[in-house]
Amino acid sequence: MAEELYFIKTNPTVAKINLYNRLCSEENSILHFLKEDSKDRLKTIKDKLKDSIDTLTQEELGIILSWFYDKYGSNSLSNSSEEVKMKLYIHGIEIFFEIPSAALVKKFQEILTKYNCHSQCHFNYIMNSKEFNDFLIYGIFYTGMLTLFLEKHDQKNNKGESISLVIDSLKPNYPSLYQYAETDFNSNLEDFKTYISQHPAEPDTAAIFDDFKELYDLTRFYKGTIIKLQNP
């Protein structure tokens, strides 16, 4: 079962030219990845690229990525190389961040589910940058509160001061997101207390905070779509 989670920025203008031409020139190569009705499916993909790469389905984009890794790398996103990432980039696909741990991917998806209860966006495969950024800020607040809570109960990550600084810097500009995160944190407080009384330290909490913070730093000024893709 696929575990890794990948975050992708697209360049529709570049993909419309470079990726489309690549598919046309190496049609026989990619047909093997399309299985049933391969020629019709390839035609559909190429027609969509003429419009925008962002119109591809999750499955269609996954097939293209798998084809690139088979052709230029190791046939595995989890063993991705910088060379293959560069090949994808010049074809309009930028893998700019990865969460490789199954435990952290699970936590990320759980936090996304919590956020969807407050948001009217209900993210799935593709998101716009503004909505994604709001989710990341919520995630920073929520995982920051949880990490600080665990530190107070002797599950030391030694990151309390830096986490508090990040939260304090964002809170004035995003009071609603902070309130959502605080409400969700408090609603699970008893569960957290029970958990830490029964389990050893949980290092993943600080790690997922770092993932949210790094994703925020990488996308805060970005204007475009963000694609969230699990290893096909």
C-alpha positions as a printed NumPy array, in Angstrom:
array([[  0.   ,   0.   ,   0.   ],
       [  1.315,   3.431,  -0.884],
       [  2.426,   5.482,   2.076],
       [  4.197,   8.61 ,   0.889],
       [  2.392,  11.895,   0.348],
       [  3.623,  14.331,  -2.3  ],
       [  2.85 ,  18.005,  -2.832],
       [  3.03 ,  19.322,  -6.367],
       [  2.991,  22.717,  -8.049],
       [  2.103,  22.793, -11.733],
       [  2.971,  25.07 , -14.619],
       [  0.106,  24.677, -17.108],
       [  1.864,  26.738, -19.794],
       [  5.004,  24.586, -19.705],
       [  3.016,  21.338, -19.468],
       [  0.862,  22.342, -22.455],
       [  3.998,  22.446, -24.59 ],
       [  6.702,  20.211, -23.122],
       [  4.623,  17.46 , -21.532],
       [  2.194,  17.314, -24.434],
       [  5.053,  17.02 , -26.935],
       [  6.734,  14.366, -24.797],
       [  3.578,  12.257, -24.749],
       [  3.205,  12.626, -28.505],
       [  6.82 ,  11.69 , -29.257],
       [  6.886,   8.709, -26.877],
       [  3.35 ,   7.477, -27.233],
       [  4.235,   3.782, -27.413],
       [  6.186,   4.017, -24.174],
       [  3.394,   5.447, -22.051],
       [  0.663,   3.259, -23.568],
       [  1.942,   0.356, -21.458],
       [  0.995,   2.29 , -18.308],
       [ -2.557,   2.974, -19.431],
       [ -3.737,  -0.653, -19.68 ],
       [ -7.369,  -0.871, -20.849],
       [ -8.447,   1.439, -23.687],
       [ -4.92 ,   2.847, -23.628],
       [ -5.11 ,   4.84 , -26.873],
       [ -8.405,   6.464, -25.922],
       [ -7.131,   7.255, -22.442],
       [ -3.943,   8.784, -23.831],
       [ -5.978,  10.919, -26.21 ],
       [ -8.064,  12.119, -23.246],
       [ -4.925,  13.04 , -21.296],
       [ -3.436,  14.941, -24.232],
       [ -6.705,  16.785, -24.835],
       [ -6.771,  17.82 , -21.18 ],
       [ -3.18 ,  19.061, -21.366],
       [ -4.186,  21.385, -24.205],
       [ -6.526,  23.   , -21.682],
       [ -4.559,  22.695, -18.417],
       [ -2.599,  20.038, -16.569],
       [ -4.787,  20.9  , -13.581],
       [ -7.743,  19.228, -15.33 ],
       [ -6.092,  15.798, -15.09 ],
       [ -7.562,  13.379, -12.577],
       [ -5.497,  12.056,  -9.704],
       [ -5.164,   8.724, -11.512],
       [ -4.066,  10.353, -14.774],
       [ -1.379,  12.451, -13.099],
       [ -0.243,   9.409, -11.113],
       [  0.212,   7.459, -14.351],
       [  2.352,  10.238, -15.832],
       [  4.532,  10.376, -12.716],
       [  4.935,   6.581, -12.656],
       [  5.924,   6.665, -16.316],
       [  8.579,   9.311, -15.678],
       [ 10.053,   7.362, -12.76 ],
       [ 10.105,   4.161, -14.767],
       [ 11.747,   5.907, -17.703],
       [ 14.248,   8.101, -15.866],
       [ 14.547,   6.714, -12.357],
       [ 13.721,   3.784, -10.151],
       [ 10.   ,   3.317, -10.908],
       [  9.284,   4.412,  -7.346],
       [  8.422,   7.844,  -6.064],
       [  9.706,   6.779,  -2.661],
       [ 13.2  ,   6.444,  -4.198],
       [ 12.898,   9.686,  -6.105],
       [ 16.025,  11.236,  -7.543],
       [ 16.793,  14.859,  -8.156],
       [ 17.362,  14.047, -11.821],
       [ 13.821,  12.714, -12.237],
       [ 12.386,  15.655, -10.319],
       [ 14.21 ,  17.976, -12.7  ],
       [ 12.782,  16.089, -15.688],
       [  9.294,  16.516, -14.24 ],
       [  9.943,  20.188, -13.509],
       [ 10.841,  21.012, -17.102],
       [  7.585,  19.322, -18.12 ],
       [  5.478,  21.494, -15.818],
       [  5.363,  19.289, -12.689],
       [  7.237,  20.316,  -9.537],
       [  7.329,  17.922,  -6.587],
       [  8.253,  20.479,  -3.952],
       [  7.615,  18.591,  -0.718],
       [  7.23 ,  15.013,   0.492],
       [  5.96 ,  13.354,   3.669],
       [  7.578,   9.902,   3.494],
       [  6.42 ,   8.418,   6.813],
       [  3.139,   6.473,   6.941],
       [  2.556,   7.64 ,  10.524],
       [  2.999,  11.293,   9.575],
       [  0.826,  10.935,   6.474],
       [ -1.926,   9.504,   8.686],
       [ -1.629,  12.432,  11.096],
       [ -1.683,  14.934,   8.233],
       [ -4.861,  13.399,   6.806],
       [ -6.513,  13.325,  10.251],
       [ -5.812,  17.028,  10.731],
       [ -7.145,  17.761,   7.248],
       [-10.366,  15.937,   8.195],
       [-10.69 ,  18.083,  11.322],
       [-10.182,  21.248,   9.305],
       [-12.791,  20.236,   6.746],
       [-15.37 ,  20.358,   9.536],
       [-14.764,  24.136,   9.779],
       [-13.973,  24.918,   6.153],
       [-16.398,  24.996,   3.261],
       [-13.628,  23.905,   0.877],
       [-13.427,  20.18 ,   1.685],
       [-10.049,  19.583,   0.104],
       [ -9.362,  16.489,  -1.869],
       [ -6.773,  16.093,  -4.629],
       [ -6.304,  19.649,  -5.894],
       [ -6.544,  22.935,  -3.973],
       [ -5.975,  26.595,  -4.63 ],
       [ -3.049,  28.176,  -2.831],
       [ -5.087,  30.516,  -0.6  ],
       [ -7.293,  27.75 ,   0.774],
       [ -4.302,  25.441,   1.203],
       [ -2.407,  28.17 ,   3.037],
       [ -5.278,  28.669,   5.488],
       [ -5.297,  24.938,   6.188],
       [ -1.548,  24.96 ,   6.832],
       [ -1.903,  27.805,   9.33 ],
       [ -4.643,  25.867,  11.124],
       [ -2.313,  22.841,  11.128],
       [  0.536,  24.906,  12.604],
       [ -1.746,  26.101,  15.397],
       [ -3.185,  22.663,  16.135],
       [  0.063,  20.655,  16.058],
       [  1.861,  23.466,  17.895],
       [ -0.678,  23.367,  20.739],
       [ -0.402,  19.601,  20.928],
       [  3.397,  19.626,  20.963],
       [  3.475,  22.26 ,  23.701],
       [  0.968,  20.211,  25.71 ],
       [  3.097,  17.071,  25.434],
       [  6.211,  18.959,  26.498],
       [  4.462,  20.118,  29.671],
       [  3.779,  16.473,  30.466],
       [  7.426,  15.457,  30.202],
       [  7.33 ,  14.243,  26.636],
       [ 10.185,  16.518,  25.669],
       [ 10.757,  17.71 ,  22.129],
       [ 12.663,  20.812,  23.287],
       [ 10.938,  22.945,  20.676],
       [  8.531,  24.85 ,  22.92 ],
       [ 10.06 ,  28.288,  22.592],
       [ 10.368,  28.202,  18.803],
       [  6.84 ,  26.808,  18.421],
       [  5.413,  29.517,  20.659],
       [  7.14 ,  32.174,  18.554],
       [  5.618,  30.797,  15.353],
       [  2.133,  30.638,  16.866],
       [  2.407,  34.126,  18.344],
       [  3.544,  35.566,  15.01 ],
       [  0.577,  34.1  ,  13.109],
       [ -2.199,  34.417,  15.679],
       [ -2.942,  38.19 ,  15.292],
       [ -3.546,  37.849,  11.547],
       [ -5.549,  34.621,  11.685],
       [ -7.766,  34.757,  14.796],
       [-10.507,  32.566,  13.308],
       [ -8.077,  29.813,  12.329],
       [ -6.535,  29.964,  15.781],
       [ -9.987,  29.657,  17.352],
       [-10.82 ,  26.636,  15.187],
       [ -7.564,  24.937,  16.189],
       [ -8.024,  25.779,  19.868],
       [-11.575,  24.422,  19.848],
       [-10.47 ,  21.166,  18.232],
       [ -7.513,  20.842,  20.581],
       [ -9.637,  21.407,  23.693],
       [-12.295,  18.974,  22.497],
       [ -9.647,  16.225,  22.428],
       [ -7.818,  17.253,  25.589],
       [ -9.066,  14.376,  27.736],
       [ -8.117,  11.898,  25.028],
       [ -4.613,  13.4  ,  24.92 ],
       [ -4.285,  13.075,  28.701],
       [ -5.377,   9.448,  28.576],
       [ -3.027,   8.729,  25.71 ],
       [  0.103,  10.113,  27.334],
       [ -0.639,   8.186,  30.528],
       [ -0.581,   4.941,  28.561],
       [  2.073,   5.508,  25.905],
       [  5.716,   6.595,  25.711],
       [  6.807,   9.843,  24.075],
       [  5.391,  10.547,  20.649],
       [  8.055,  12.181,  18.465],
       [  5.761,  12.387,  15.422],
       [  3.89 ,  15.338,  16.913],
       [  6.849,  17.707,  16.635],
       [  7.719,  16.247,  13.23 ],
       [  4.284,  16.933,  11.761],
       [  4.45 ,  20.494,  13.141],
       [  7.705,  20.92 ,  11.214],
       [  6.031,  19.588,   8.05 ],
       [  3.187,  22.101,   8.351],
       [  5.632,  24.933,   8.981],
       [  7.858,  24.012,   6.034],
       [  4.885,  23.624,   3.692],
       [  3.679,  27.062,   4.812],
       [  7.079,  28.61 ,   4.139],
       [  7.196,  27.002,   0.679],
       [  3.74 ,  28.16 ,  -0.399],
       [  2.91 ,  31.367,   1.477],
       [  3.703,  33.582,  -1.533],
       [  2.698,  31.077,  -4.198],
       [ -0.31 ,  31.807,  -6.407],
       [ -1.602,  28.737,  -8.164],
       [ -2.909,  25.26 ,  -7.518],
       [ -1.484,  22.712,  -5.097],
       [ -1.865,  18.996,  -5.779],
       [ -1.76 ,  16.452,  -2.976],
       [ -0.876,  13.02 ,  -4.359],
       [ -0.144,   9.715,  -2.66 ],
       [  2.415,   7.408,  -4.189],
       [  0.655,   5.734,  -7.12 ]])
